[in-house]
């Protein structure tokens, strides 16, 4: 089955947690001007509600994901030097 290139690089939220190699979860992704769900596979288990990044499409509405953390999040707690 052909890959769905549009979804690669998109972030989403896990509606059903992944179980690593034991099985997929389900992700909700904003893509093509709407929201779509895909089966989501990951190397390690990820919990419901986790923010993830789609790194590969398997076709047939299945994707590979990794956990995603906002790289700027840690900067929000750093005081700004006014000078």
Secondary structure as GFF3:
##gff-version 3
##sequence-region A 1 83
A	DSSP	three_ten_helix	5	7	.	.	.	ID=ss1
A	DSSP	beta_strand	11	16	.	.	.	ID=ss2
A	DSSP	beta_strand	18	19	.	.	.	ID=ss3
A	DSSP	three_ten_helix	20	22	.	.	.	ID=ss4
A	DSSP	beta_strand	25	31	.	.	.	ID=ss5
A	DSSP	beta_strand	34	41	.	.	.	ID=ss6
A	DSSP	beta_strand	45	46	.	.	.	ID=ss7
A	DSSP	beta_strand	51	59	.	.	.	ID=ss8
A	DSSP	beta_strand	62	67	.	.	.	ID=ss9
A	DSSP	three_ten_helix	73	77	.	.	.	ID=ss10
###
